[in-house]
């Protein structure tokens, strides 16, 4: 991406960003007449409740202005949804256009033939100059409409358009999408999760299976599209190509246009050109909840509550010893915020389960990345203190599930079909990083449903501040080495009874490779 390799190895994301901007910005602006601007207007659903949908990114975006074309010749693509801070009443609809258009908007209503007035959309334009990665000068146009004051448990129809392309017109009704807000009260629901998807056949195949699960939302545990294939947080990677994002959003649209797609950020999601923290590109493409400790610096850190389940997204780049480009970026505020969230959710009578997802693994025996010592050091004690019900990771391209763990030791073996009680037993960790990218390997034999191969111990390693340290572990229960994803069925219960999470590993073939239950007595 433009920083000499010998320099990049010694530079943080912020230092690499400064280097790139100094190298390319002045040259590019002179050549192409580029300007620097902030985001523009946004809107809400209910008349009189209009609300700006803008998010201030870590740095302003530099882009090359282009002439607007006839809007009738341009169709939106790459639609993707994301919850707001309250999934019962808030959602953002995002999409993309290949060229600049006039007056982008969204229409929304209770039926496809009775859509509301136009609501203006926000435009975030991202310019990548030649020399930053593999592509030539490339401008991307992302649009966002943040909708608020929605009704809980309600299905809405929506269409996105611009001057010359109105989805309310009869011949364009086929472009409409739908979404359903979270219920006002506890109800059974399903969500799905995976990490490390990228662009390709296996990601596409997993997406088709996701849609068949009818999930209320989907969690993507980092390394989203691999526009930066190195994943080292170093801009010496000449393979960076921002156009991969266009392909990814088109690939996932079949699911993400109706199912909120909630990402955490991984090491491949740090793109140094756009902002000092590497997340300026993500700020242009996503509009996520802004209730984290520092939405500008850590946009992938947030939480939301759906039904009886609280979900927390974390940024493990902040504490990764293995890939330290953003190590310490929050100055400890992320961990402090995490504990505050856990305290709040455990004190709430409306929340039964707490699910946490992020990229780097606390416990994994992959021969590639294995376990991250920063996670074990900073967060695992909090997971155990507040009896977190389920931790979902990516990073390692395989499916692996632990026994129940507390203080680094197995407190209870959890065979396929077994049940964990986190209040007394400990925490279960699932690596679900086989969404689409090339697979890694295990040092021990595979062991999954119908093909159990129990071993007493597995040789692995952990990444520490002093480098890799070998370890022999006894907590690796399920190991499956093919493309897969996670399905979680949430079943509430009345007071005094057991609410459950039924967690299933689903292969790309549709076969079940793992199943276990997490149970918690409702207060």
VEXLOSE-203344 format. One line per field, with one value per residue (C-alpha): residue number from 1; z, y, x. Coordinates in Angstrom, 3 decimals. Layout:
VEXLOSE-203344
nulum (NUM  ...)
w (Z  ...)
v (Y  ...)
u (X  ...)
//
This chain:
VEXLOSE-203344
nulum (1  2  3  4  5  6  7  8  9  10  11  12  13  14  15  16  17  18  19  20  21  22  23  24  25  26  27  28  29  30  31  32  33  34  35  36  37  38  39  40  41  42  43  44  45  46  47  48  49  50  51  52  53  54  55  56  57  58  59  60  61  62  63  64  65  66  67  68  69  70  71  72  73  74  75  76  77  78  79  80  81  82  83  84  85  86  87  88  89  90  91  92  93  94  95  96  97  98  99  100  101  102  103  104  105  106  107  108  109  110  111  112  113  114  115  116  117  118  119  120  121  122  123  124  125  126  127  128  129  130  131  132  133  134  135  136  137  138  139  140  141  142  143  144  145  146  147  148  149  150  151  152  153  154  155  156  157  158  159  160  161  162  163  164  165  166  167  168  169  170  171  172  173  174  175  176  177  178  179  180  181  182  183  184  185  186  187  188  189  190  191  192  193  194  195  196  197  198  199  200  201  202  203  204  205  206  207  208  209  210  211  212  213  214  215  216  217  218  219  220  221  222  223  224  225  226  227  228  229  230  231  232  233  234  235  236  237  238  239  240  241  242  243  244  245  246  247  248  249  250  251  252  253  254  255  256  257  258  259  260  261  262  263  264  265  266  267  268  269  270  271  272  273  274  275  276  277  278  279  280  281  282  283  284  285  286  287  288  289  290  291  292  293  294  295  296  297  298  299  300  301  302  303  304  305  306  307  308  309  310  311  312  313  314  315  316  317  318  319  320  321  322  323  324  325  326  327  328  329  330  331  332  333  334  335  336  337  338  339  340  341  342  343  344  345  346  347  348  349  350  351  352  353  354  355  356  357  358  359  360  361  362  363  364  365  366  367  368  369  370  371  372  373  374  375  376  377  378  379  380  381  382  383  384  385  386  387  388  389  390  391  392  393  394  395  396  397  398  399  400  401  402  403  404  405  406  407  408  409  410  411  412  413  414  415  416  417  418  419  420  421  422  423  424  425  426  427  428  429  430  431  432  433  434  435  436  437  438  439  440  441  442  443  444  445  446  447  448  449  450  451  452  453  454  455  456  457  458  459  460  461  462  463  464  465  466  467  468  469  470  471  472  473  474  475  476  477  478  479  480  481  482  483  484  485  486  487  488  489  490  491  492  493  494  495  496  497  498  499  500  501  502  503  504  505  506  507  508  509  510  511  512  513  514  515  516  517  518  519  520  521  522  523)
w (0.000  -0.258  2.951  2.516  4.269  6.475  7.768  8.060  10.395  12.957  12.537  14.201  12.148  12.981  11.846  8.601  7.976  8.426  6.050  3.337  3.558  3.258  0.295  -1.730  -0.619  -2.031  -5.261  -5.748  -4.976  -7.451  -10.162  -9.794  -8.187  -5.044  -2.134  1.510  2.988  5.810  5.528  4.579  5.733  7.033  8.261  10.445  9.714  11.661  10.343  12.825  14.297  11.711  12.976  11.408  10.507  10.232  12.127  12.389  11.180  12.507  9.667  6.846  3.612  0.565  -2.757  -6.387  -7.604  -10.635  -12.858  -11.876  -14.511  -15.423  -12.332  -14.400  -15.615  -12.117  -9.799  -6.096  -4.864  -1.783  0.627  4.235  7.516  11.001  14.301  16.037  19.787  20.362  17.881  18.827  17.316  15.347  12.242  9.512  5.869  3.882  0.214  -2.572  -6.024  -8.638  -9.543  -7.958  -8.021  -7.145  -4.097  -2.750  -0.499  1.101  1.130  3.919  4.810  6.254  2.806  -0.543  -2.156  0.537  1.073  3.003  1.833  0.700  3.468  2.494  2.747  3.896  1.407  2.453  -0.381  -0.201  -2.545  -2.942  -5.145  -7.471  -5.584  -2.444  -3.097  -6.294  -7.855  -9.760  -8.716  -7.302  -5.779  -3.812  -2.878  0.268  1.359  4.741  6.117  9.874  10.843  14.344  16.178  14.585  16.254  18.005  16.376  13.130  9.562  7.263  3.521  2.115  -1.175  -1.857  -4.753  -6.083  -8.666  -11.721  -9.801  -7.553  -6.014  -5.558  -9.305  -10.421  -12.595  -9.693  -6.930  -7.318  -5.785  -2.409  0.765  4.234  7.831  11.153  14.362  17.651  19.750  22.731  24.973  25.312  22.461  20.923  18.114  16.150  15.259  13.225  13.384  11.663  10.904  8.069  5.063  2.193  -1.389  -3.117  -3.584  0.007  1.437  -1.047  -0.131  3.590  2.933  1.216  4.234  6.620  4.904  5.358  9.143  9.226  11.712  13.524  12.993  11.978  13.760  11.682  14.001  11.975  8.819  6.757  3.087  2.916  0.788  2.644  2.264  4.499  7.768  9.490  9.888  7.681  4.574  2.743  1.409  -2.272  -2.642  -0.939  -3.230  -2.022  -4.886  -3.056  -0.756  -3.719  -4.473  -0.837  -0.336  -3.524  -2.338  1.069  -0.103  -0.357  3.451  4.649  2.869  5.325  8.240  10.257  9.640  12.731  12.335  14.739  13.278  12.747  11.704  7.978  8.540  9.384  6.232  6.955  4.114  5.367  9.027  11.796  13.402  10.074  10.349  8.195  5.337  7.644  8.877  5.301  4.714  8.008  10.448  13.688  17.184  18.671  22.345  22.726  24.756  21.783  18.567  16.527  17.527  18.127  15.789  16.052  19.829  20.771  22.361  21.790  23.408  21.394  23.406  26.476  25.046  25.297  22.575  22.925  20.038  20.959  19.053  19.848  17.734  20.794  22.925  20.378  21.074  17.846  15.511  17.453  14.850  17.043  20.374  23.196  20.942  23.555  26.468  28.531  28.031  26.075  28.943  31.454  29.237  28.870  32.614  32.876  30.232  31.945  35.288  33.683  31.836  34.801  36.948  34.400  34.968  31.273  30.195  30.640  28.340  27.491  24.197  23.273  19.864  18.552  16.275  18.019  19.956  23.677  23.234  19.952  18.820  15.177  13.847  12.329  15.046  17.991  21.161  21.886  25.224  25.240  25.327  28.131  30.094  29.639  29.065  30.120  33.857  33.211  31.198  34.176  36.841  35.117  33.904  30.203  28.448  25.069  23.411  19.588  17.675  14.180  13.135  12.878  9.747  11.208  13.696  17.229  20.483  24.007  27.070  29.897  31.104  34.245  35.301  32.292  33.304  32.294  34.943  33.042  29.935  27.442  24.951  21.827  23.024  26.521  28.654  30.366  33.327  33.223  36.666  38.232  35.475  33.513  29.926  26.540  23.601  19.925  17.018  13.949  11.443  8.490  6.645  3.334  3.357  2.867  5.759  8.366  10.186  13.582  15.317  16.660  14.775  13.881  16.265  15.497  15.573  14.301  14.108  17.723  18.342  21.951  22.933  26.379  25.305  22.313  21.622  20.784  21.552  22.819  21.521  24.349  24.599  24.493  21.433  20.953  23.975  23.554  25.697  26.049  26.512  27.563  26.652  22.891  22.568  18.941  15.914  12.392  9.376  6.642  5.859  8.448  10.551  13.913  14.583  18.012  19.013  22.020  24.112  26.949  30.046  32.846  36.224  38.044  34.929  32.605  29.565  26.951  24.118  21.761  19.852  16.652  14.299  10.739  7.860  4.384  3.355  5.851  8.169  11.913  13.255  16.836  19.280  22.903  25.218  27.593  30.330  32.872  35.487  35.001  37.986)
v (0.000  2.363  2.227  0.518  -2.856  -2.056  1.028  -0.522  -3.246  -0.574  1.695  1.801  2.277  5.990  6.399  4.556  6.697  9.872  8.548  7.679  10.974  12.892  10.768  10.692  13.434  16.511  14.775  13.360  16.587  18.530  15.901  15.240  18.323  16.408  18.114  17.157  17.192  15.748  13.701  15.296  15.058  12.072  11.430  9.479  7.735  9.560  13.038  15.640  13.308  13.855  13.008  13.332  9.953  11.240  9.804  11.781  9.464  9.345  11.652  13.441  11.529  12.693  11.985  12.947  14.731  13.224  14.354  13.028  10.845  10.278  8.613  6.447  4.569  3.803  1.094  0.898  -2.278  -3.730  -3.038  -3.880  -3.231  -2.512  -2.011  1.337  1.590  0.154  -2.615  -2.209  1.273  2.029  0.647  1.983  1.035  1.375  0.859  1.779  3.335  2.956  6.668  9.923  10.467  13.354  13.493  9.907  8.834  5.969  5.176  3.099  1.843  -0.959  -2.338  -2.295  -0.272  2.394  3.703  6.902  10.225  10.408  10.603  12.091  9.790  10.581  10.257  9.102  9.211  7.311  8.050  5.771  7.166  5.178  3.918  3.041  -0.652  -2.509  -0.379  2.873  6.002  4.659  6.475  4.677  6.114  4.776  5.929  5.631  6.330  6.035  5.305  5.928  5.953  2.623  0.265  -2.889  -6.235  -4.654  -5.605  -2.663  -2.442  -0.094  1.022  3.047  5.426  8.795  11.316  9.302  6.007  5.852  2.412  3.321  3.183  0.031  -1.301  -0.997  -2.660  -5.728  -3.742  -3.357  -4.922  -5.624  -5.637  -6.511  -4.618  -6.375  -7.358  -5.295  -8.361  -11.613  -13.998  -16.966  -15.996  -17.198  -15.446  -16.577  -15.820  -16.398  -14.654  -14.381  -14.465  -12.628  -12.847  -16.182  -19.272  -20.539  -17.208  -17.123  -20.678  -19.904  -16.810  -18.881  -21.182  -18.208  -16.893  -20.273  -20.056  -16.966  -15.158  -11.994  -10.681  -11.894  -11.356  -11.112  -11.621  -9.647  -9.938  -8.950  -8.801  -8.987  -5.901  -5.872  -9.478  -9.160  -8.616  -7.457  -3.868  -2.933  -0.855  -2.586  -4.970  -4.060  -6.342  -3.906  -3.285  -1.187  -2.525  -5.865  -4.133  -3.568  -7.284  -8.207  -5.987  -7.356  -10.913  -10.443  -8.402  -11.446  -11.716  -8.269  -6.436  -8.022  -9.235  -6.702  -7.546  -6.594  -6.662  -6.559  -5.490  -7.821  -7.395  -7.465  -4.554  -2.030  0.051  2.742  5.177  6.368  7.234  6.920  3.988  2.182  2.241  5.273  3.009  1.060  4.344  5.091  1.678  0.983  2.883  0.905  1.651  4.579  3.612  2.351  4.042  6.004  5.711  7.769  5.840  2.429  2.306  -1.494  -1.448  -1.306  -3.232  -3.888  -5.876  -8.084  -9.743  -11.317  -11.292  -8.610  -8.639  -6.908  -6.306  -5.720  -4.654  -7.144  -5.225  -2.975  -5.780  -8.070  -9.062  -11.072  -8.162  -4.974  -2.277  -0.909  -2.323  0.003  2.314  2.761  3.398  0.905  2.595  -0.347  -2.775  -0.293  0.134  -3.632  -4.118  -1.364  -3.054  -6.423  -4.923  -3.216  -6.274  -8.600  -6.170  -6.016  -8.290  -8.016  -9.583  -13.317  -13.958  -12.042  -12.960  -11.391  -11.509  -10.226  -11.366  -12.785  -16.020  -16.477  -20.252  -21.992  -24.669  -23.648  -24.083  -20.571  -18.051  -20.236  -18.219  -14.507  -13.746  -10.170  -11.425  -13.866  -11.152  -8.290  -9.742  -13.377  -12.476  -10.211  -12.902  -15.227  -12.616  -11.755  -15.305  -14.497  -17.108  -17.410  -15.983  -16.088  -15.471  -15.689  -15.188  -18.912  -20.355  -23.405  -24.417  -25.178  -25.282  -25.559  -27.352  -25.087  -23.037  -21.049  -19.729  -21.428  -24.887  -27.177  -27.070  -29.335  -31.457  -30.425  -33.237  -32.720  -32.422  -31.348  -28.428  -25.695  -23.627  -20.515  -19.253  -22.215  -23.863  -21.199  -19.919  -21.678  -20.273  -20.938  -20.170  -19.791  -18.506  -20.764  -18.497  -18.449  -17.831  -20.621  -23.062  -23.531  -26.728  -28.441  -30.243  -32.817  -34.980  -33.526  -34.370  -33.407  -34.750  -38.327  -38.372  -37.889  -38.427  -37.487  -36.819  -36.127  -33.066  -30.922  -29.225  -25.544  -22.074  -18.656  -15.247  -13.171  -9.836  -11.830  -13.870  -17.337  -19.634  -23.324  -24.846  -28.184  -27.790  -30.046  -27.802  -28.460  -30.395  -30.018  -29.514  -29.292  -28.285  -27.204  -24.215  -23.557  -21.025  -20.780  -20.871  -19.900  -20.461  -18.398  -19.641  -17.402  -18.776  -17.578  -16.625  -19.509  -21.651  -22.213  -20.023  -21.583  -20.871  -23.834  -23.432  -25.374  -25.545  -25.884  -27.017  -25.499  -28.721  -28.007  -30.826  -30.254  -30.671  -29.519  -28.821  -27.729  -25.792  -22.915  -22.705  -19.969  -19.740  -16.654  -14.330)
u (0.000  2.935  5.014  8.398  8.369  11.360  9.537  6.064  7.308  8.206  5.197  1.794  -1.385  -1.365  2.241  1.576  -1.508  0.549  3.220  0.677  -1.182  2.072  3.161  -0.076  -2.462  -0.758  0.221  -3.279  -5.106  -3.002  -3.495  -7.221  -8.686  -9.618  -11.320  -11.804  -15.290  -17.310  -20.485  -23.793  -27.379  -29.288  -32.817  -35.184  -38.472  -41.136  -42.010  -40.881  -38.287  -35.579  -32.134  -28.701  -27.250  -23.711  -20.800  -17.615  -14.871  -11.335  -10.296  -12.066  -12.286  -10.345  -12.036  -12.028  -15.138  -16.837  -19.677  -23.098  -24.738  -28.382  -29.826  -32.145  -29.077  -27.764  -29.125  -28.197  -26.490  -24.843  -27.710  -26.881  -28.665  -27.336  -29.115  -29.033  -28.527  -32.022  -32.987  -36.647  -36.845  -33.633  -31.990  -29.715  -30.179  -26.942  -26.192  -23.800  -23.892  -21.144  -21.087  -22.210  -25.995  -28.292  -30.571  -30.284  -33.140  -35.018  -38.730  -40.253  -43.703  -45.810  -46.663  -44.854  -47.642  -47.837  -44.317  -43.700  -42.398  -38.802  -36.213  -32.884  -29.851  -26.356  -23.488  -20.029  -17.545  -14.277  -11.402  -8.380  -5.607  -3.392  -0.372  -2.321  -2.622  -3.405  -6.130  -5.880  -7.748  -11.002  -13.973  -16.683  -20.063  -21.756  -25.204  -26.885  -30.358  -30.700  -34.291  -35.609  -38.953  -39.863  -42.323  -41.057  -41.717  -42.878  -41.920  -41.211  -40.738  -38.153  -36.680  -33.549  -33.132  -32.063  -33.121  -34.164  -34.517  -37.594  -38.264  -41.942  -42.496  -44.244  -41.432  -38.954  -41.004  -38.801  -35.941  -37.688  -36.340  -37.724  -36.575  -38.186  -37.460  -36.737  -39.763  -40.833  -40.801  -38.887  -39.604  -37.765  -35.393  -32.382  -29.145  -26.145  -22.432  -19.118  -15.832  -13.300  -15.608  -13.935  -15.163  -15.622  -17.719  -17.611  -18.687  -21.544  -22.557  -22.560  -24.673  -27.328  -27.481  -27.623  -30.712  -32.385  -31.959  -34.230  -31.961  -33.005  -29.456  -26.006  -22.678  -19.494  -16.504  -13.964  -11.844  -14.810  -13.831  -10.004  -9.461  -6.135  -4.926  -1.853  -3.710  -0.546  -1.607  1.336  0.858  3.694  1.054  0.744  -2.272  -4.671  -7.650  -10.572  -12.734  -12.997  -15.482  -17.802  -17.729  -18.250  -21.289  -22.828  -22.126  -23.741  -26.721  -28.993  -28.847  -27.810  -30.660  -33.127  -30.973  -28.944  -25.292  -23.296  -19.489  -16.587  -13.243  -10.294  -6.688  -7.554  -9.954  -7.212  -6.643  -4.061  -4.743  -8.131  -7.504  -4.893  -6.716  -7.209  -11.001  -11.839  -12.906  -15.219  -16.694  -17.697  -19.271  -21.083  -23.270  -23.098  -24.413  -22.497  -22.787  -19.218  -16.464  -15.080  -17.162  -14.694  -11.576  -13.178  -16.215  -16.451  -17.028  -20.709  -23.559  -27.242  -30.032  -32.361  -35.117  -33.518  -29.974  -27.302  -24.651  -21.272  -18.859  -15.201  -12.079  -9.317  -6.789  -6.564  -5.093  -3.415  0.187  0.326  -0.555  0.283  -0.472  -3.298  -2.105  -3.154  -5.163  -7.921  -5.562  -7.562  -10.917  -12.341  -11.758  -13.208  -16.268  -16.619  -16.800  -19.389  -21.512  -21.244  -22.264  -25.246  -26.481  -26.071  -28.078  -30.907  -33.893  -34.705  -31.375  -30.840  -27.877  -24.716  -23.011  -19.665  -18.013  -14.687  -11.890  -8.803  -9.291  -8.825  -8.746  -7.929  -5.469  -5.057  -1.524  -1.826  -2.759  -3.851  -4.654  -4.219  -2.585  -3.867  -7.454  -6.704  -4.960  -7.433  -10.878  -11.134  -11.129  -14.126  -15.912  -15.556  -16.383  -19.662  -20.417  -20.619  -22.725  -21.006  -17.878  -17.629  -14.382  -12.926  -9.266  -8.517  -10.125  -11.823  -14.492  -13.362  -15.287  -13.943  -15.122  -16.299  -13.329  -12.568  -9.149  -7.580  -8.732  -11.562  -14.253  -16.609  -16.298  -18.953  -19.560  -21.626  -25.220  -24.150  -25.365  -23.354  -24.519  -22.296  -23.313  -21.513  -19.467  -17.584  -17.421  -17.608  -15.605  -16.362  -14.042  -16.262  -13.715  -14.478  -16.906  -15.074  -11.333  -8.792  -8.764  -6.025  -5.045  -5.133  -2.299  -4.771  -7.306  -10.683  -13.519  -17.114  -20.665  -20.745  -16.933  -15.861  -12.166  -11.458  -7.860  -6.437  -4.448  -3.508  -0.184  -0.654  0.710  -0.317  0.798  2.264  4.057  7.309  6.321  4.849  4.804  4.052  1.328  -0.424  -4.176  -7.028  -9.969  -10.282  -13.547  -14.786  -12.524  -13.955  -11.897  -14.278  -16.473  -19.150  -21.054  -22.792  -26.530  -27.857  -31.495  -32.595  -35.501  -36.757  -38.439  -40.655  -39.236  -37.592  -37.246  -34.296  -33.834  -31.543  -29.151  -28.965  -25.707  -25.093  -22.147  -23.497  -21.291  -21.464  -23.219  -26.009  -24.930  -24.703  -21.143  -21.703  -24.489  -24.538  -26.826  -26.201  -28.828  -29.507  -32.249  -34.422  -34.634)
//
